[in-house]
């Protein structure tokens, strides 16, 4: 005999379904693949990024992602 229940046999009355996802955080668990690149940045920009402490490359990635998502322009593919 199987211990598994069918979905319709599970009582969810004390755990209502979430229908409002407005407070959800996108990408909280998903980590896109990374690609190593070489960039030439102005010294003052690198110093500013490093001023936030460890993880300056992550900070740079977050800033670039924000700019990409809010640029209003067409997104480029992986080869662009």
C-alpha positions as CSV (number, residue, x, y, z in Angstrom):
1,X,0.0,0.0,0.0
2,X,1.3,3.5,-0.9
3,X,1.5,6.2,1.7
4,X,1.1,8.9,-1.0
5,X,-2.2,10.8,-1.2
6,X,-3.9,12.2,-4.2
7,X,-3.8,16.0,-4.4
8,X,-7.6,16.2,-4.1
9,X,-7.4,14.2,-0.8
10,X,-5.1,16.6,1.0
11,X,-6.9,18.9,3.5
12,X,-5.5,22.4,3.0
13,X,-8.2,24.2,5.1
14,X,-5.7,25.4,7.7
15,X,-3.3,26.5,5.0
16,X,-5.2,28.7,2.4
17,X,-3.8,29.0,-1.1
18,X,-1.7,32.1,-1.7
19,X,-3.2,34.2,-4.5
20,X,-1.5,37.5,-3.8
21,X,2.2,37.3,-5.0
22,X,2.8,41.0,-4.8
23,X,5.3,40.5,-2.0
24,X,7.2,37.7,-3.7
25,X,10.9,38.2,-4.3
26,X,12.0,37.2,-7.8
27,X,15.2,35.2,-8.2
28,X,15.5,34.5,-4.5
29,X,16.6,31.0,-5.0
30,X,17.4,30.9,-8.7
31,X,21.0,31.7,-9.6
32,X,21.7,32.3,-13.2
33,X,24.9,30.8,-14.6
34,X,27.9,33.1,-14.5
35,X,30.4,33.8,-17.3
36,X,33.9,35.0,-16.5
37,X,34.7,38.2,-18.4
38,X,37.5,40.8,-18.5
39,X,36.5,44.4,-18.3
40,X,38.4,47.6,-18.1
41,X,36.9,50.0,-15.6
42,X,38.0,53.4,-14.4
43,X,40.1,53.2,-11.2
44,X,37.7,55.4,-9.2
45,X,34.7,53.1,-10.2
46,X,36.6,50.0,-9.0
47,X,37.6,51.8,-5.8
48,X,33.9,52.8,-5.2
49,X,32.7,49.2,-5.7
50,X,35.4,47.8,-3.5
51,X,34.5,50.4,-0.9
52,X,31.4,48.3,-0.1
53,X,33.6,45.5,1.1
54,X,33.9,41.9,-0.1
55,X,31.8,41.0,-3.1
56,X,32.4,44.1,-5.3
57,X,32.0,41.9,-8.5
58,X,28.5,40.9,-7.2
59,X,27.7,44.5,-6.6
60,X,28.8,45.4,-10.1
61,X,26.6,42.6,-11.5
62,X,23.6,43.9,-9.5
63,X,24.1,47.4,-10.7
64,X,24.4,46.2,-14.3
65,X,21.4,44.0,-14.0
66,X,19.3,46.9,-12.6
67,X,20.4,49.1,-15.5
68,X,19.6,46.3,-18.0
69,X,16.1,45.8,-16.5
70,X,15.3,49.5,-16.3
71,X,16.8,50.6,-19.6
72,X,13.6,50.3,-21.5
73,X,15.6,49.0,-24.5
74,X,15.4,45.6,-26.1
75,X,17.2,42.9,-24.2
76,X,20.0,41.2,-26.0
77,X,20.5,37.5,-26.2
78,X,23.3,35.5,-24.7
79,X,25.5,36.3,-27.7
80,X,24.8,40.0,-27.8
